[in-house]
Amino acid sequence: MKAARRFPERTQRSVFDRIRGGTVNNVCAYWLAGRCTRNPCRFFHPESLPSQPPKQSPYQRPKTWRRSPEDGVKNSSISPSGVAAKKMSASSPIDCERKTPEDGVKNSSVSPCGVASKKMSSISPSDSEHKTPEDRVKNSSVSPSGVAAKKMSSISPSDCEDKSTPTNPDKVCKYWLLGNCVQGEKCKNLHSWFCGNGFSILAKLEGHDKAINGIALPCDSAKLYSGGKDNTLRVWDCHTGQCVDVVNLSGEVGSLISEGPWVFVGLPNSIKVWNSQTQTELTLDGPVGQVYAMAVGNDVLFAGTQDGTILAWKPSSETNGLDLAASLKGHSGGVISLCVGAKRLYSGSMDNTIRVWDLNTFKCIHTLKGHTDAVMSVLCWASFLLSSSLDGTIKAWAATESGNIEVIHTHKEKHGCLELCGIQDAEEKPILLCSCNDNTVRLYDLPSFTERGRIFAKQEVRAIQIGPEGLFFTGDATGQLTVWKLAGEPIAVAS
């Protein structure tokens, strides 16, 4: 006969019956999974502890990156390809990274590549599709170098520098570009608009809501012009970075260049011409379809059109304007790039060829075949011709003893090449800027094609323009206009 079981008094209840009794240090696995139905439970339920200040969610952290002074010392020797990542600051349109004078000195010795780049004074709109005139602003009181300087006194590279070191320093985080990366400092990809040393970002000019197809900086003007697919021409004050005028046009801007004080805007079936000093306005009729490219050489304005024709206008003393002088035919596809050099006009087309024209007779004297896709840009550099194509190559052409023009070097990219532009650094070493359809701009030293840096954009960069004193500008397919500065070049800001 079993003994009767005695139940303890309330004061003598088993410790296992008490809340958190006995196994107070063991967290209930079912509670963690949200399935515990016992009340009371013999295991620990953290919610029953006294309330504590909640930990800050990584998604709610301020949009600035922090690190200790010790981290700064450890990371002070970051290589060009491992530029410290940064996070965009919501309170400032300026995004940049910290560069030291030592960084500039180190990188200046690694710049054998400045393809297609000539001295700023020698780079004219005639050298390529979107080039500025030969004459550059020499008067600092009207220097466009203030353009990206959007309140220069308030711009500090440290204000927008992400000081974490990414695992993939040459690959930008696509989520960060869109402003929604949740990984923060743990992200393996770069949080920056560029990588490399020797240049920095100065300002982002907001206004266009569609792709920018052209940028121009007229001679002796404190105004920067940009045009794009939103059917507008925007005028920016070079000292403040503010948009001071918006000109509504009849169609999208296909190309934009300047020569002296004149600004030329390529539109569907016409070209608009403005004098930035006298405000004189002209309209040139004749093009069939969109005007994709323009260049000036030998006092002649050339325009490449959608139907494959190149039209030439000369100044007229009788009409006080420009008269159509010639129509150059030969391409079977749209003419999308033009440049002038060595008394020759070079045209790149969607028919995958480059044609060479005599400036005096307007006759085609060479047809260059070598690319397997559209020739997006042509650029004269020294005695060479550079061309970029959607076939993913940059080719350097030179004249042979027999008088032919042949490829002497081919640089291969993994992506299609869009726009070429040349500039020189503080040591007068040539640099080639090449935009690709992977939303980047590569900076190459010439003639070695050694990469010295890379610029990242939300979408492909379709326009690049050179300015004075180391400034250059990029416009992408989202309508973002960005101002950049090569290291070692002084910025002259009008007072």
C-alpha positions as CSV (number, residue, x, y, z in Angstrom):
1,M,0.0,0.0,0.0
2,K,1.5,3.3,-1.2
3,A,1.9,6.1,1.2
4,A,-0.3,9.1,0.6
5,R,1.5,11.9,-1.2
6,R,1.7,15.1,0.7
7,F,1.5,18.4,-1.0
8,P,3.6,21.2,0.3
9,E,2.1,24.3,1.8
10,R,2.2,27.4,-0.3
11,T,5.2,28.6,1.6
12,Q,7.0,25.3,0.9
13,R,6.3,25.2,-2.9
14,S,9.0,23.7,-5.1
15,V,11.5,26.1,-6.4
16,F,10.7,24.9,-9.9
17,D,7.2,26.3,-9.4
18,R,8.5,29.8,-8.9
19,I,9.0,32.2,-11.7
20,R,12.5,31.9,-13.0
21,G,13.2,29.5,-10.1
22,G,16.1,27.0,-10.3
23,T,17.0,27.6,-13.9
24,V,17.1,31.4,-13.8
25,N,20.2,31.5,-16.0
26,N,18.8,29.3,-18.7
27,V,16.8,31.2,-21.4
28,C,13.6,29.4,-22.6
29,A,14.3,28.2,-26.1
30,Y,10.5,28.1,-26.8
31,W,10.2,31.7,-25.6
32,L,13.0,32.7,-28.0
33,A,11.0,31.1,-30.8
34,G,7.8,32.8,-29.6
35,R,6.1,29.5,-28.8
36,C,6.3,29.1,-25.0
37,T,2.8,28.5,-23.5
38,R,3.9,27.8,-19.9
39,N,3.0,30.4,-17.2
40,P,4.9,30.3,-15.1
41,C,7.8,28.7,-17.0
42,R,10.8,27.1,-15.2
43,F,13.1,28.7,-17.7
44,F,14.1,32.3,-18.0
45,H,12.0,34.8,-20.0
46,P,14.1,37.9,-20.6
47,E,11.0,40.1,-20.9
48,S,10.3,39.7,-17.2
49,L,13.5,41.5,-16.2
50,P,13.4,45.1,-15.3
51,S,13.2,47.3,-18.4
52,Q,16.5,48.5,-19.8
53,P,17.2,51.2,-22.3
54,P,16.8,49.5,-25.7
55,K,19.9,49.2,-27.9
56,Q,20.0,51.4,-30.9
57,S,19.1,49.6,-34.0
58,P,21.7,49.7,-36.7
59,Y,19.0,50.9,-39.1
60,Q,18.5,54.0,-36.9
61,R,22.1,55.1,-36.6
62,P,23.0,58.5,-37.8
63,K,24.1,58.8,-41.4
64,T,27.7,59.4,-40.4
65,W,30.5,57.0,-39.7
66,R,32.5,57.0,-36.5
67,R,35.7,55.5,-35.5
68,S,38.2,56.0,-32.7
69,P,41.5,58.0,-33.0
70,E,43.3,54.6,-32.9
71,D,41.3,53.4,-35.9
72,G,42.4,56.6,-37.8
73,V,46.0,55.8,-37.1
74,K,45.6,52.2,-38.2
75,N,43.9,53.2,-41.5
76,S,46.1,56.1,-42.3
77,S,48.0,54.0,-44.8
78,I,45.1,53.0,-46.9
79,S,46.1,52.2,-50.5
80,P,44.5,54.1,-53.5
81,S,42.3,51.1,-54.3
82,G,41.2,50.9,-50.7
83,V,40.0,54.4,-50.2
84,A,38.1,54.7,-47.0
85,A,34.4,54.2,-47.6
86,K,32.0,57.0,-46.8
87,K,28.3,57.5,-46.3
88,M,26.4,60.3,-47.9
89,S,25.4,63.0,-45.5
90,A,21.8,64.0,-45.8
91,S,22.6,67.5,-44.7
92,S,25.1,68.3,-47.4
93,P,25.2,67.7,-51.2
94,I,28.9,67.4,-51.0
95,D,30.5,63.9,-51.0
96,C,34.2,63.5,-50.7
97,E,37.1,61.6,-49.2
98,R,40.1,62.7,-47.2
99,K,43.2,63.1,-49.2
100,T,46.6,64.1,-47.8
101,P,49.4,65.9,-49.6
102,E,51.4,62.8,-49.2
103,D,48.8,60.8,-51.1
104,G,49.1,63.3,-53.9
105,V,52.8,62.9,-54.0
106,K,52.7,59.1,-53.9
107,N,50.2,58.9,-56.8
108,S,51.9,61.5,-59.0
109,S,54.7,59.1,-59.6
110,V,52.3,56.4,-60.8
111,S,50.8,58.3,-63.6
112,P,52.2,57.2,-66.9
113,C,48.8,57.3,-68.4
114,G,47.1,60.5,-69.5
115,V,45.7,59.3,-72.8
116,A,44.0,61.8,-74.9
117,S,44.9,64.5,-72.5
118,K,46.6,67.7,-73.5
119,K,47.2,70.9,-71.6
120,M,43.9,72.5,-70.8
121,S,44.8,75.4,-73.0
122,S,45.2,73.1,-75.9
123,I,42.0,71.1,-75.4
124,S,39.4,72.6,-77.5
125,P,35.8,71.6,-78.3
126,S,37.2,70.6,-81.6
127,D,39.2,67.9,-79.9
128,S,36.2,65.8,-79.1
129,E,32.5,65.8,-78.8
130,H,32.1,67.7,-75.6
131,K,35.2,69.7,-75.2
132,T,35.7,73.3,-74.1
133,P,37.5,75.9,-76.3
134,E,41.3,76.4,-76.5
135,D,41.2,79.7,-74.7
136,R,40.7,79.1,-70.9
137,V,39.7,81.5,-68.2
138,K,42.8,83.2,-67.0
139,N,41.2,85.9,-64.9
140,S,40.5,84.5,-61.4
141,S,37.8,87.0,-60.9
142,V,35.6,85.2,-63.4
143,S,37.2,81.8,-63.0
144,P,34.7,78.9,-63.3
145,S,36.9,77.1,-60.8
146,G,34.3,78.2,-58.2
147,V,31.7,76.0,-59.8
148,A,31.8,72.9,-57.7
149,A,32.9,75.0,-54.9
150,K,29.3,75.2,-53.6
151,K,30.3,77.4,-50.6
152,M,33.8,76.3,-50.6
153,S,34.4,77.4,-47.1
154,S,31.9,74.9,-45.8
155,I,33.3,72.0,-47.7
156,S,35.4,69.6,-45.8
157,P,36.5,66.1,-47.0
158,S,36.1,64.8,-43.5
159,D,32.4,65.8,-43.4
160,C,31.4,63.0,-45.7
161,E,34.1,60.4,-45.4
162,D,33.1,56.9,-44.5
163,K,36.2,55.7,-42.6
164,S,35.5,52.0,-42.6
165,T,37.7,49.8,-44.8
166,P,35.8,47.7,-47.3
167,T,36.8,44.2,-48.3
168,N,36.2,45.0,-52.0
169,P,37.8,48.5,-52.2
170,D,37.3,48.8,-56.0
171,K,33.6,47.7,-56.0
172,V,31.0,50.3,-54.9
173,C,28.0,49.2,-52.9
174,K,25.0,49.6,-55.3
175,Y,22.7,49.9,-52.3
176,W,24.8,52.7,-50.9
177,L,24.6,54.5,-54.2
178,L,20.8,54.4,-53.9
179,G,20.9,55.4,-50.2
180,N,19.5,52.2,-48.7
181,C,22.5,50.1,-47.6
182,V,21.7,48.6,-44.2
183,Q,25.1,46.9,-43.6
184,G,26.8,50.1,-42.5
185,E,30.4,49.6,-41.6
186,K,30.0,45.8,-42.0
187,C,29.4,46.2,-45.8
188,K,32.1,44.5,-47.8
189,N,31.8,47.0,-50.7
190,L,32.9,50.5,-51.0
191,H,30.8,53.4,-49.7
192,S,32.2,56.2,-51.8
193,W,31.6,58.1,-55.0
194,F,35.2,57.3,-56.1
195,C,38.3,55.4,-55.2
196,G,42.0,56.3,-55.8
197,N,44.1,59.2,-54.9
198,G,45.0,62.5,-56.7
199,F,41.4,63.8,-57.1
200,S,38.3,64.5,-55.0
201,I,34.7,65.5,-55.3
202,L,33.7,69.1,-54.7
203,A,30.0,69.3,-55.3
204,K,26.8,67.8,-56.7
205,L,24.6,70.1,-58.7
206,E,21.0,69.1,-58.6
207,G,18.4,70.1,-61.1
208,H,18.1,67.8,-64.2
209,D,15.7,64.9,-63.8
210,K,16.9,63.0,-66.9
211,A,20.2,62.1,-68.5
212,I,22.7,64.9,-69.1
213,N,24.1,64.7,-72.6
214,G,26.4,67.7,-72.7
215,I,28.3,70.2,-70.5
216,A,29.9,73.4,-71.7
217,L,32.1,76.1,-70.1
218,P,32.3,79.2,-72.3
219,C,35.5,81.2,-72.4
220,D,35.8,84.1,-70.0
221,S,32.4,83.2,-68.4
222,A,31.4,82.6,-64.8
223,K,28.6,80.3,-66.0
224,L,28.5,76.5,-66.6
225,Y,25.9,75.1,-69.0
226,S,24.4,71.6,-69.0
227,G,21.7,70.1,-71.2
228,G,20.0,66.8,-71.3
229,K,17.0,64.6,-72.1
230,D,14.7,66.7,-69.9
231,N,14.5,69.3,-72.8
232,T,16.2,72.0,-70.7
233,L,19.5,73.9,-70.7
234,R,20.5,74.8,-67.2
235,V,22.9,77.7,-66.4
236,W,24.9,77.4,-63.2
237,D,26.8,80.2,-61.3
238,C,30.4,79.1,-61.0
239,H,30.9,80.9,-57.7
240,T,27.9,79.6,-55.8
241,G,27.0,76.3,-57.6
242,Q,23.4,77.5,-57.8
243,C,21.3,77.2,-60.9
244,V,20.6,80.7,-62.1
245,D,18.6,80.0,-65.3
246,V,16.6,77.3,-67.0
247,V,16.0,77.5,-70.7
248,N,13.1,75.3,-71.9
249,L,13.8,73.8,-75.4
250,S,11.8,72.2,-78.1
251,G,13.4,68.8,-77.7
252,E,16.1,66.9,-75.8
253,V,19.7,68.1,-75.9
254,G,21.8,65.6,-77.9
255,S,25.1,67.5,-77.6
256,L,26.4,70.7,-76.1
257,I,29.7,72.5,-76.8
258,S,31.2,76.0,-76.5
259,E,33.7,77.9,-78.6
260,G,34.9,81.3,-77.2
261,P,31.8,83.0,-75.8
262,W,29.5,80.9,-78.1
263,V,27.3,78.0,-76.8
264,F,26.0,75.5,-79.3
265,V,23.1,73.2,-78.4
266,G,22.3,70.2,-80.6
267,L,18.5,69.5,-80.8
268,P,16.3,67.4,-83.1
269,N,16.5,68.9,-86.6
270,S,18.2,72.2,-85.4
271,I,21.0,73.8,-83.5
272,K,20.5,76.6,-81.0
273,V,23.3,79.2,-80.7
274,W,23.8,81.6,-77.9
275,N,26.5,84.2,-77.2
276,S,27.1,84.2,-73.5
277,Q,28.4,87.8,-73.5
278,T,25.9,89.6,-75.8
279,Q,23.0,87.2,-75.4
280,T,22.7,87.0,-79.2
281,E,20.6,84.0,-80.2
282,L,20.6,82.1,-83.5
283,T,18.9,79.0,-84.8
284,L,20.6,76.8,-87.4
285,D,18.2,74.6,-89.5
286,G,19.3,71.7,-91.7
287,P,20.0,68.7,-89.5
288,V,17.8,65.6,-90.1
289,G,17.0,64.0,-86.8
290,Q,18.9,64.4,-83.5
291,V,22.3,66.3,-83.5
292,Y,24.5,63.8,-81.6
293,A,27.9,65.5,-81.9
294,M,29.5,68.9,-82.6
295,A,33.0,70.2,-83.0
296,V,34.6,73.5,-84.1
297,G,37.8,73.7,-86.2
298,N,39.2,76.1,-88.8
299,D,36.4,78.5,-88.0
300,V,33.8,76.0,-89.1
301,L,31.1,74.4,-87.0
302,F,30.5,70.7,-87.7
303,A,27.5,68.8,-86.5
304,G,27.0,65.0,-86.7
305,T,23.4,64.0,-87.2
306,Q,21.1,61.0,-86.8
307,D,20.9,60.3,-90.5
308,G,24.7,59.9,-90.8
309,T,25.4,63.3,-92.3
310,I,27.9,65.8,-91.1
311,L,26.9,69.5,-91.7
312,A,29.4,72.4,-91.8
313,W,28.6,76.0,-91.2
314,K,30.9,79.0,-91.7
315,P,30.5,82.6,-90.3
316,S,28.9,85.0,-92.8
317,S,29.7,88.7,-92.7
318,E,26.6,89.4,-94.8
319,T,24.1,87.7,-92.6
320,N,26.0,88.3,-89.4
321,G,25.4,84.6,-88.6
322,L,26.4,81.2,-89.8
323,D,25.8,79.9,-93.3
324,L,25.7,76.2,-94.3
325,A,28.9,75.5,-96.3
326,A,28.9,71.8,-96.9
327,S,27.3,68.4,-96.2
328,L,29.6,65.6,-95.6
329,K,28.2,62.2,-96.5
330,G,29.7,58.7,-96.2
331,H,28.5,57.1,-92.9
332,S,25.7,54.6,-93.1
333,G,24.8,55.1,-89.4
334,G,24.3,58.1,-87.1
335,V,27.4,60.3,-86.4
336,I,27.8,60.2,-82.7
337,S,31.3,61.7,-82.1
338,L,33.5,64.3,-83.7
339,C,36.9,65.9,-83.0
340,V,39.3,68.2,-85.0
341,G,43.0,67.8,-85.0
342,A,46.0,68.1,-87.4
343,K,43.8,69.9,-90.0
344,R,41.6,66.9,-90.0
345,L,38.0,66.2,-88.9
346,Y,37.4,62.7,-87.3
347,S,34.0,61.3,-87.1
348,G,32.8,58.2,-85.2
349,S,29.6,56.5,-86.2
350,M,27.1,53.8,-85.3
351,D,28.3,52.0,-88.4
352,N,31.4,51.0,-86.4
353,T,33.8,53.1,-88.5
354,I,35.8,56.3,-88.1
355,R,36.1,58.6,-91.1
356,V,38.8,61.2,-91.6
357,W,37.9,64.4,-93.5
358,D,40.1,67.1,-95.0
359,L,39.1,70.5,-93.4
360,N,39.7,72.5,-96.6
361,T,38.0,70.3,-99.1
362,F,35.5,68.5,-96.8
363,K,36.5,65.2,-98.6
364,C,36.8,61.9,-96.8
365,I,40.4,60.7,-97.1
366,H,40.4,57.7,-94.8
367,T,37.9,55.2,-93.4
368,L,39.2,53.5,-90.3
369,K,37.9,50.0,-89.5
370,G,38.8,48.2,-86.3
371,H,35.9,48.5,-83.9
372,T,33.1,46.0,-83.9
373,D,30.4,48.3,-82.4
374,A,29.4,51.9,-82.4
375,V,32.3,54.4,-82.0
376,M,31.1,56.5,-79.1
377,S,34.0,59.0,-78.8
378,V,37.0,60.2,-80.7
379,L,39.8,62.3,-79.2
380,C,43.0,63.8,-80.6
381,W,46.0,63.5,-78.3
382,A,49.4,64.8,-79.5
383,S,49.9,63.0,-82.8
384,F,47.5,60.2,-82.0
385,L,43.8,59.6,-82.4
386,L,42.0,57.8,-79.6
387,S,38.6,56.1,-80.0
388,S,36.3,54.3,-77.7
389,S,33.5,51.9,-78.6
390,L,30.7,49.9,-77.2
391,D,32.8,46.9,-78.2
392,G,34.7,47.5,-74.9
393,T,37.9,48.8,-76.4
394,I,39.9,52.0,-76.5
395,K,42.1,52.2,-79.6
396,A,45.1,54.4,-80.3
397,W,45.7,55.2,-83.9
398,A,48.7,56.7,-85.6
399,A,49.8,57.6,-89.1
400,T,52.3,55.2,-90.8
401,E,55.1,56.1,-93.2
402,S,52.9,55.1,-96.1
403,G,50.4,57.7,-95.0
404,N,47.8,55.2,-93.7
405,I,46.3,55.4,-90.2
406,E,46.6,52.2,-88.2
407,V,45.9,50.9,-84.7
408,I,49.1,50.9,-82.6
409,H,47.5,49.9,-79.3
410,T,44.2,48.5,-78.0
411,H,43.1,48.8,-74.4
412,K,40.3,46.4,-73.4
413,E,37.6,47.1,-70.9
414,K,35.1,44.6,-69.6
415,H,32.3,47.0,-70.5
416,G,31.4,49.3,-73.4
417,C,33.2,52.6,-73.5
418,L,31.2,55.8,-73.8
419,E,33.0,59.0,-73.5
420,L,36.7,60.1,-73.6
421,C,38.2,63.3,-72.3
422,G,41.7,64.4,-71.6
423,I,43.2,66.5,-68.8
424,Q,46.6,67.1,-67.3
425,D,47.6,66.8,-63.6
426,A,49.7,69.3,-61.6
427,E,52.9,67.7,-63.0
428,E,51.6,68.0,-66.5
429,K,51.1,64.3,-66.9
430,P,48.3,63.4,-69.3
431,I,45.2,61.6,-67.8
432,L,42.5,60.0,-69.8
433,L,39.0,60.0,-68.5
434,C,36.9,57.2,-69.9
435,S,33.3,56.5,-68.9
436,C,31.9,53.0,-69.3
437,N,28.4,51.6,-69.3
438,D,29.0,49.9,-66.0
439,N,28.3,53.3,-64.4
440,T,32.0,54.2,-63.8
441,V,34.6,56.6,-65.1
442,R,38.1,55.3,-65.2
443,L,41.1,57.7,-64.9
444,Y,44.1,56.3,-66.8
445,D,47.7,57.6,-67.0
446,L,49.0,57.7,-70.5
447,P,50.5,56.1,-72.4
448,S,50.7,53.1,-70.0
449,F,46.9,53.0,-69.3
450,T,47.7,52.5,-65.6
451,E,44.5,53.1,-63.7
452,R,44.9,55.9,-61.1
453,G,41.3,56.0,-59.9
454,R,37.7,55.4,-60.6
455,I,34.5,57.4,-60.3
456,F,31.1,55.7,-59.5
457,A,27.7,56.9,-60.5
458,K,24.1,55.8,-60.1
459,Q,23.8,55.4,-63.9
460,E,26.3,55.7,-66.8
461,V,28.1,59.0,-67.2
462,R,27.3,60.4,-70.7
463,A,29.1,63.8,-70.5
464,I,32.5,64.9,-69.3
465,Q,33.8,68.4,-69.4
466,I,37.2,69.9,-68.5
467,G,37.6,73.2,-66.6
468,P,40.5,75.4,-65.5
469,E,42.9,74.7,-62.6
470,G,42.2,70.9,-62.4
471,L,38.4,71.0,-62.4
472,F,36.4,68.6,-64.4
473,F,32.6,67.8,-64.5
474,T,30.6,64.7,-65.1
475,G,26.9,64.3,-66.0
476,D,25.1,61.0,-65.6
477,A,21.9,59.4,-66.9
478,T,20.0,60.3,-63.7
479,G,20.6,64.0,-64.3
480,Q,23.3,64.3,-61.6
481,L,26.0,66.9,-62.4
482,T,29.1,66.5,-60.3
483,V,32.2,68.7,-59.9
484,W,35.6,67.2,-59.4
485,K,39.1,68.5,-58.6
486,L,42.5,67.1,-59.4
487,A,44.9,67.3,-56.4
488,G,47.7,69.8,-56.5
489,E,45.8,72.4,-58.5
490,P,44.9,75.6,-56.7
491,I,41.3,76.6,-56.7
492,A,40.7,80.3,-57.5
493,V,37.4,81.5,-56.1
494,A,36.3,85.1,-56.9
495,S,35.9,87.2,-53.8
